[in-house]
């Protein structure tokens, strides 16, 4: 499956979580060229949905935080 079609199928919050994950990798210097391509694909998809980058980051951060809370409760 090509990445573009994967991102098209993701719900907004999960798309945001992928964005945050990939941006974190870029910040760490991990596969910067590849990660920048992925960021562009995600940003293009968010733009199609009318979602700003700041909103995408907020949704992603919120999604990850909720998932971490659930994980800690179940440990």
C-alpha positions as a Markdown table, in Angstrom:
| # | Residue | x | y | z |
|---|---|---|---|---|
| 1 | Unk | 0.0 | 0.0 | 0.0 |
| 2 | Unk | 1.4 | 3.4 | -0.9 |
| 3 | Unk | 1.7 | 5.9 | 1.9 |
| 4 | Unk | -0.6 | 8.4 | 0.3 |
| 5 | Unk | -3.5 | 6.0 | 0.4 |
| 6 | Unk | -2.7 | 5.0 | 4.0 |
| 7 | Unk | -2.9 | 8.6 | 5.1 |
| 8 | Unk | -6.2 | 9.1 | 3.2 |
| 9 | Unk | -7.7 | 6.3 | 5.2 |
| 10 | Unk | -6.6 | 7.4 | 8.7 |
| 11 | Unk | -9.0 | 9.3 | 11.0 |
| 12 | Unk | -7.9 | 12.9 | 11.8 |
| 13 | Unk | -6.6 | 12.1 | 15.2 |
| 14 | Unk | -4.4 | 9.2 | 14.1 |
| 15 | Unk | -3.2 | 11.3 | 11.1 |
| 16 | Unk | -2.2 | 13.9 | 13.7 |
| 17 | Unk | -0.4 | 11.3 | 15.8 |
| 18 | Unk | 1.6 | 10.1 | 12.8 |
| 19 | Unk | 2.5 | 13.8 | 12.1 |
| 20 | Unk | 3.8 | 14.2 | 15.7 |
| 21 | Unk | 5.7 | 11.0 | 15.6 |
| 22 | Unk | 7.4 | 11.8 | 12.3 |
| 23 | Unk | 8.1 | 15.4 | 13.4 |
| 24 | Unk | 9.7 | 14.0 | 16.5 |
| 25 | Unk | 12.0 | 11.8 | 14.3 |
| 26 | Unk | 13.0 | 14.9 | 12.3 |
| 27 | Unk | 13.8 | 16.8 | 15.5 |
| 28 | Unk | 16.0 | 13.9 | 16.5 |
| 29 | Unk | 17.7 | 13.9 | 13.1 |
| 30 | Unk | 16.4 | 10.4 | 12.1 |
| 31 | Unk | 16.1 | 9.9 | 8.4 |
| 32 | Unk | 15.4 | 13.6 | 7.8 |
| 33 | Unk | 15.0 | 13.4 | 4.0 |
| 34 | Unk | 12.5 | 10.5 | 4.2 |
| 35 | Unk | 10.6 | 12.0 | 7.1 |
| 36 | Unk | 10.3 | 15.3 | 5.4 |
| 37 | Unk | 8.6 | 13.5 | 2.5 |
| 38 | Unk | 6.2 | 11.8 | 4.9 |
| 39 | Unk | 5.4 | 15.1 | 6.6 |
| 40 | Unk | 4.6 | 16.6 | 3.2 |
| 41 | Unk | 2.2 | 13.8 | 2.4 |
| 42 | Unk | 0.5 | 14.2 | 5.8 |
| 43 | Unk | 0.3 | 17.9 | 5.4 |
| 44 | Unk | -1.2 | 17.6 | 1.9 |
| 45 | Unk | -3.9 | 15.2 | 3.3 |
| 46 | Unk | -4.6 | 17.5 | 6.2 |
| 47 | Unk | -5.0 | 20.4 | 3.8 |
| 48 | Unk | -7.5 | 18.4 | 1.7 |
| 49 | Unk | -9.5 | 17.9 | 4.9 |
| 50 | Unk | -9.3 | 21.6 | 5.9 |
| 51 | Unk | -7.1 | 20.9 | 8.9 |
| 52 | Unk | -4.3 | 23.3 | 9.8 |
| 53 | Unk | -0.9 | 22.1 | 10.8 |
| 54 | Unk | -1.3 | 23.5 | 14.3 |
| 55 | Unk | -4.7 | 21.7 | 14.7 |
| 56 | Unk | -3.1 | 18.5 | 13.4 |
| 57 | Unk | -0.4 | 18.8 | 16.0 |
| 58 | Unk | -3.0 | 19.4 | 18.7 |
| 59 | Unk | -5.1 | 16.4 | 17.7 |
| 60 | Unk | -2.1 | 14.2 | 17.5 |
| 61 | Unk | -0.8 | 15.2 | 20.9 |
| 62 | Unk | -4.2 | 14.8 | 22.5 |
| 63 | Unk | -4.6 | 11.3 | 20.9 |
| 64 | Unk | -1.2 | 10.1 | 22.1 |
| 65 | Unk | -1.9 | 11.5 | 25.6 |
| 66 | Unk | -5.2 | 9.6 | 25.9 |
| 67 | Unk | -3.6 | 6.4 | 24.7 |
| 68 | Unk | -0.8 | 6.8 | 27.2 |
| 69 | Unk | -3.3 | 7.3 | 30.0 |
| 70 | Unk | -5.1 | 4.1 | 29.0 |
| 71 | Unk | -1.9 | 2.2 | 28.8 |
| 72 | Unk | -0.8 | 3.3 | 32.3 |
| 73 | Unk | -4.3 | 2.4 | 33.7 |
| 74 | Unk | -4.0 | -1.1 | 32.3 |
| 75 | Unk | -0.5 | -1.8 | 33.7 |
